[in-house]
Amino acid sequence: QQNIEDKISPVRLFAGTEIITAFGTVEKVRIHKKPGEDISPVIRKFIRSFSTKPEELDGLIDAYKELYDDRTFVSVAYGLANRNLQTNQINKIFGLAAYVDRFEDIFTPLDGHAYTPDEIEARLRPQTFGLWKGLGGQYAYTDTANAYLYCGKEFREYIGPHHIPYIYDRMLVQALLYQASLRLYDGNIAAETHDMLKREDFGSIRNQRRDFIRFTNQYWFHKITEQMQGKEIFKLQQQALGLAEHYEIIKDELERTDEYLQTEHEIRVAKLSDRLGKWGLGLAFTATFYTALPVLIELFKDPTVKPMWVELASWINLPVDVLKTAGLIVLLGAPICIWILIIKLGALAKQLSRKKHLVDSSPFASRSD
C-alpha cells in the first residue's frame, strides 16, 4: 500500500554486474499465502551472501515463517557541513532522519516537516540523547532507526567513522538480538500453550520456561559499558525497542501458565490422595489380618499346650487375660492407625509437592535489573 501511495523509494543493490531491485514496480495489494513469499530480493541477496552454499538457503528463506516485520532497521549518521543552519532547519532534518522519511514526504502547511512539528518534538524528546546538542549534536533512538546528526570536525573524524559503527552500532545489534529473542520465545510459548491445552503435554512448556529464564538471567545484559554516553545510549536503544514491556508480557504469560500447571498438579495430587484414602483402610485391614493370623492361631490353639501368651505374661508379670485384651485392641486398632497414617502422608506429600513447585517456578521474584 505504501508503494502504491509512492511513500517508498525503489531500492537498487549493485552486486558486481548484477542489479537487484525492490519496490521498483507497483503491485496490487494482496494477502500473502506462503511464508517468505514477499521477502525483499535485496534482503534475500544479503542473506545468501553470508553463506558458502547460498543455494541451500533458498528453501529455508521460502519456508521462513517468523518474518515479524517487513522493514529493516536503520542506523544512519549525518554530518552537516554548514554550522550556520538555523535551529528550525536542523530540527526538520533531525525529524526526517529519526522517522526515516524523505524530503519528498514533507508538507508545506507543516512548515516543511513530515508531521506536526510540536508532535515530533514531544515524541522525540524522551528518545533523544542531547548531551552535545549545544555543539550541534543530536541522537535519536526510535523503534525503526538510530539517527545521528552532528556538525563539526569531531563528528567527521572520530564519532562518525569510529564511535558509531564500532561502539553504538554494536550495542544496537545486542539490543536487536534481545528483541529477536523475545519475539522467538513469545511465539514458541504461544505454540507450546496450544499443545499443552490440546494434548496435555506439559513438558514442552516447562522447557520453554526454563530456556527463557536462562536467556534473561545469563545472556541479557542491561549494562554493557561503563562509558557515560554508552550507558545512556544503550538504555535509549532498549527503551525504543520496547524490550522491558515485551519482557513483562512474556513474564505474565509464563506466570499465568504456571498458575495453570500448579492447579493441574494440585488436582492430580488431590486425586491420588483421595484414592489412597479410599483404598488405604481396606489395604490396612488386609495387611493386618495376614500379619496377625499367626498370633490369632496362637491365641486360640489347644489350651493343653502352654501358649505364647502365658509365657509372655509371666515374663512381663501381667495377668494373661489383661495381656490378651491388650493384644486384641492393638490388632483391631492397627488398621485404623495405618489408614490415618496413609491419609497424613498423602496430605504431607501434597504440601511438600506444592512448596517445591512454587520454588521451582518463581525465578522472576529474585531477578535483578
N, C-alpha and C positions, 0 to 999 in steps of 0.2 A: 504494500500500500504506500509506503514512503517512497518507493521507487516511482510509482505512478504519479505521486504528488511532487516529484522532482526534488525530494529532500535528501537524496543520496547521490553523490557523485560517482561516476564509473571508476572502478579500480582496475589498474593495469599493472601486472607483475612481469617485468622483463627478466627472463631467465635465459641468458645467452641469446640465441636467435628465437627462442620461444616466447610468445607473449600470452599470458594468462589473464583473462578479464573476468570481472564480476560487476553486476549491476549495469551492464552495458546496454541491455535491452529491457523494455517494459513488458512484463508478462501479466497475464490475467491472475487476479487474486484467487488462490485456491488453498484447500486444506491438504497438508502433506499426509500421504498414506503409508509411507515406508520410513523406517529410521534412516537418518543420514541422507534423505532424498535431496535436500537442498543445501547441503553443506557447501559453502563457497568454494569454487575451484581454486581460488587463491590460497585458502586455508588448507585445502587438500594437498596443494603443491608444497606448502611449507611442511606439513606433516610428513609427506613422503620424502622430503629432502633430508630428514633426520635418520633415515633407515638405509642400511646397505642393501636391503632387498625390498624396495618400495612397492613392488607389485604384490607382495604378500599383505600389505596394509590395506589394499583396496577393499577386500572383503570385510575387514574389521571396520573400516570407515563407513561402508554402506550399511552395516548392521548396527551401527552405534546408536544406542537409544538414550544416552544420557546428555543430549545436547540441551543444556539448561537455557542458553540464550544464543541468539543468532548474531550478537555483536561481539567484537573483540574489545579488549580493554586497552586504553590508550595511555601511554606515558609520553608526554611531549614537553620540550623546553624551547622557549622563545627568548632569544636575546635581542632586545630593542637597540637599534643603532642610534636613535635620537633621544637624548636625555631631556630635550625641551618639550616633549609631548605633554599636553595638558592632562590633568588628572582624569577628566571625563573621557579622553581618548584612550588612556591606559585602561580604565575600567571597562570600556567597550571591548577591547582586545582580550582582557582578562576573562570577561564573561563568555566570550566566544570560545576561548581555549578551554575553560573549565567544563563547558557543556558540549564540547566537540561540535560546534556549529561553524558555518561558513559565513563569509561576508555577504554571500548571496541570500542568507537567511534573515538579514536584518530588516527592520521596518522603519520607515521614515517617521510615522506618528510616535514611535517609541524612541525618538532621538537617536536612531542608528543602532539600537540594541535589538537582539533577537527576542527578548522577553521584556516585561515591565522592569525598568531599572531598579525601582525600590524593592521589588520581589527578588531580583537577582542578588542585590546587596544583602538582604535579610537572610536568604538561603545560604549564601556563600560565607557569611560571617563566621559561623561555627565550623566551617570546613576549610578555613584559610589559615595558613601559617604566615604571619606577617611580621616576624621578628626584625626583618630588614626592609620593611615597607618604606621607611624613610630614605633608603638608598635606592628605591625603585624596584625592590624585590617582593613579589607576591607568589605564594604557592597555594594551589587549590587541590583538595582531595575529595573527589566525588565517587559515586558508585560505578562510574564508567570511565573515569580518567584521573590521572595525576598530571596537573598542568603547572609548569614553572615559567614565570615571566620576570625578567630582570633587565636592568640596564648596567652597562659598565664593564670595565676590564676584568674585575674579579670573576664575574659570571662567565665571560668569554674564555678566560684562561684556566680557571680552576673548577668552578661549580658546575658549569655546563658539561665540559668534557670528562670530568673525573668524579665529582661528588654524586651527581645524579645517576649515571649509569652503573657505577661501581659500589655505591652505598644505598642510595634511596630506592633505586630500581630493584636491587636485591632484597631489600626489605619488602617491597611491593610483591615480589614473587613469593616470598614467605607468606604474606597475608593472603595472596590468591590461593596458595596451597591450602591454607586453613579453610578458606571459603569453599574450595572444591571438595575438601574432605568432609565438611559439614553437610554439603549437598549430597555426597555419596552416602553418608550414614543415614541421613534423613530418608533417602529413597530406599535404602536397604531395610530400615526399620519398618517403613510402610509395607514393603513386600513381605517381610517376615511376620508382621502382625496379621496379615491376611492368612498366611499359612497356619499361624498359631490358632486363630479362631476357627478356621475351616477344618484342620486336621488334628488340633490339639497337640501340635508339635512345639514344645516349649524350649527344646534345646537350642534351636537356631536363634530365637530372640535373646536368649541368655548370652549366646556367643556375640551377638551384635552389641549388647550392653557392655560386655567385657572389653571388646575391641574399642568401643567409643571411650570408655573410661581410660584405657591405656593410651589412646591418642591424646585426649585432653590433659592427662596427668604427666605424660612423658614427652610428648612431641609438640605441645602448644606452648610456645614461649611468649610471654606477654611483654618481656623486655629483653631485647637482643643487643643493646648497646648502652653504654654509659654516657655517650655523647649527648649534650643537652638538646641540640636540634634534632638529633637522631631519635631520641626518646619521644619527643613531641610529634615528629612526623610519623613515626610508626604507630603511635596512638591514633592519629588522624586517619591514617590509612585503614586501620582496623575498624575504626568508627564508621568510615564512609561505606565499607563493605557490609556493615550490619552484622559483624561476627558475634558480638555479645547477644544480640536479640535472637539470632538464629540458634546460638548455643542454648539459650533459655527455652526455646521452643522444643528442641530435641530433648533437653533435660526433662521438661514437663511430659513429653511423650513417654520417656522411659519410666518416669515416676508413676504415671498412670498405668503403664504396662506392668510395672512391678506390683502395684496395688492389686491388679487383676490376678497376677501369678500368686501373690500372697493369699488372696481369697480362695483361689483354686486349691492351693496347697493345704490351707486350713480345712477346707471341705473334705479333702481326701483323708487327712489325719483324723478328722472327726468321724468319718465313716468307718475307718479302721478301728478306732477306739470303741465305737458302738458295737461292731462285730465282736471284738474281744469281750466286751461286757456281756453280750448275749450268750456267747458260747463258753465264756470263761467258767461259769458256775457248773455247767454240765461236765466240762473237762476236769474241773477241780474235784467233783464228786467221783468221777470215774477213776482219776488218778489215786484219790484217797482210798477208794474201795479196794483197788488192786494192791495198794501198799499195805492196807490194814488187814487184808484177808488172812495172812498167816497169824496175825495177832488174834483175830476173832476165832480162828480154829483152835489156837492155844487156849483161848478163854473158855470155850465150851467143850473141850475134849473130855475124855474119860476121867472122872474125879478120882479114880483109884491111883492114877498116875500123878505124881507130885508136879503140879503145874508151875509154869514160869511165874505166875502172879504170886504164889506162895513164897517162892524163893526171893522174888524182888521185894515183897512186903517185909519178909524177915530181914532182908539186907538193909532197908531204909527205915525199919522199925515203925511200920504203919499197919493198921488193920487191913486185911485182904479186901473186904467189901469197899472200904474207902478208896483203895487203890484202883479197884475195878471201875468204880463210878467215875473217878477222875479220868481214867483211860478212855471210857466211852464218851465223856464230854469232849475230850481232845479230838477223838476220831470224828465226832459229829461236827465240831466247830472248825476243824481244819479246812474243809472245802469253802466255808464262808470266808475265812481269813484269806485263803488263796484267791478267791473271787474279788474281794476288796483290794487285794494287792495288785491284781491284774488291772483293775479299773484305775487305781492310783498311778500305776506305771504308764498306762495309756495317756492319762492327763499330763503326767510329767513329760512324757515324750513329745506331746503336742506343744507344751510350753517351751521346752528346750529347742524344738524344731523352729518355732516361731521366732525365738530370740536369735538363733543362728541365721535365719532367713533375713531378718531385719539388719543384722550386722553386715551380711554379705551384700545387701542390696542398697546400702545407703552411703556410697562413697562421696556423694556430692556435698554432704554436710561439712566434710573436712577439706574440701577443695579450696586452695588459696588462689586468689587473683594475682 
